[in-house]
Amino acid sequence: MIAAVSPGSKLGDVPADAAELHLIRPVKSELLSGILRKCSSLEKVTLSKSCLRRMPVQSRQLLQRKGIALVEQNRPGRPIGLPLQKMLHALEMRKDHQTLREIERVTGIPKSTVHYLQRYAQRTKIKNGKNIVYLK
């Protein structure tokens, strides 16, 4: 599982079984050390190029001491704000050749959103309440 972390994240929001961490913004070393204590199976931390430049030296050294890889990886786009089950249900209905209007009536998802999900969406990150969940 990939957990997204920003400076406003709480330690309780990060799952203990996270194997990968994605830093949305640079975080302080205190938060990072708490996450490392909680997530014993953490293998790598990904972050954008600008986040890597702004990351505090203490945080980098902490990750280096723990042997955790720091990987620059860009994850563009806004997370899809639909619940995963609802999104999967709409896509399954579309595979069953249901019309967009029928899917909109049953699921409550606008037909333009269903069309976007089917055609263009890179479904790699979704919102689960206020938290962002990375699927890949």
C-alpha positions in Angstrom: 0.0 0.0 0.0 1.2 3.5 -0.8 0.4 6.1 1.8 0.3 9.8 1.0 1.8 12.2 3.6 1.8 16.0 3.7 2.9 18.4 6.5 -0.6 18.4 8.0 -0.9 14.6 8.1 -1.3 13.0 11.5 0.6 9.9 12.5 -2.7 8.0 13.0 -3.7 8.6 9.3 -0.7 6.6 8.0 -1.4 2.8 7.9 1.1 0.6 9.7 1.3 -1.8 6.8 2.4 0.8 4.3 5.3 -0.5 2.1 5.7 2.8 0.3 5.3 6.5 1.3 4.6 9.4 -1.1 5.5 12.8 0.2 3.1 15.4 -1.2 5.1 18.2 0.4 8.3 18.1 2.5 7.7 17.0 6.1 9.6 17.7 9.3 12.0 15.0 10.6 9.8 14.5 13.8 6.8 13.4 11.7 9.0 11.3 9.5 10.7 9.5 12.4 7.3 8.8 13.9 6.1 7.3 10.6 9.3 5.2 10.4 8.7 3.8 13.9 5.1 2.9 13.0 5.7 1.5 9.5 8.4 -1.2 10.0 7.9 -2.6 6.5 8.6 0.7 4.7 10.9 0.2 1.7 10.9 3.4 -0.2 9.8 7.0 -0.2 8.7 8.8 -3.4 8.4 12.5 -3.9 8.4 15.1 -6.7 11.5 16.9 -7.9 10.5 20.2 -6.2 9.7 18.4 -3.0 13.1 16.7 -3.1 14.8 20.0 -3.5 12.9 21.5 -0.5 13.2 18.5 1.8 15.1 19.2 5.0 18.6 17.7 5.3 17.7 16.1 8.6 14.9 14.2 7.0 17.1 13.0 4.1 19.8 11.8 6.6 17.2 10.0 8.7 16.0 8.0 5.6 19.5 7.3 4.6 20.4 5.9 8.1 17.4 3.7 8.0 18.3 2.4 4.5 15.1 3.6 2.9 15.3 4.5 -0.8 14.4 8.1 -1.7 12.9 8.1 -5.3 12.0 11.1 -7.4 8.6 10.3 -9.0 6.0 12.6 -10.4 2.3 11.8 -9.7 0.4 14.5 -11.6 -3.3 15.1 -11.5 -6.1 15.5 -8.9 -7.4 12.4 -7.2 -10.7 11.1 -8.3 -13.3 12.1 -5.6 -15.6 9.0 -5.9 -15.7 6.1 -3.6 -13.8 3.1 -5.1 -16.8 0.8 -5.0 -19.1 3.3 -6.7 -16.5 3.9 -9.4 -16.1 0.2 -10.0 -19.8 -0.3 -10.2 -20.2 2.4 -12.8 -17.4 0.9 -14.9 -18.9 -2.6 -14.7 -22.3 -1.2 -15.8 -20.6 0.5 -18.7 -18.9 -2.8 -19.7 -22.4 -4.4 -19.7 -23.4 -1.8 -22.3 -25.6 0.3 -20.1 -26.2 3.8 -21.3 -24.6 6.8 -19.6 -28.0 8.1 -18.5 -28.9 4.7 -17.0 -25.6 4.6 -15.1 -26.2 8.2 -13.9 -29.7 7.3 -12.7 -28.6 4.2 -10.8 -25.3 5.4 -9.3 -25.8 9.1 -9.0 -22.5 9.8 -10.8 -22.8 12.4 -13.6 -22.6 10.9 -17.1 -19.7 13.2 -18.0 -17.8 11.7 -15.0 -18.6 8.2 -16.1 -17.4 9.0 -19.6 -14.2 10.5 -18.2 -13.6 7.4 -16.0 -14.1 5.1 -18.9 -12.0 7.0 -21.5 -9.3 9.2 -20.0 -8.9 8.7 -16.3 -5.6 7.3 -15.0 -7.1 5.7 -12.0 -4.0 5.7 -9.9 -5.1 7.8 -7.0 -8.5 8.3 -5.4 -9.8 10.1 -2.4 -11.0 8.1 0.6 -12.7 10.8 2.7 -9.9 13.4 3.2 -7.1 10.9 2.6 -5.6 10.2 -0.8 -5.0 6.5 -1.7 -2.6 5.5 -4.4 -3.7 2.3 -6.3 -0.4 1.7 -8.2 
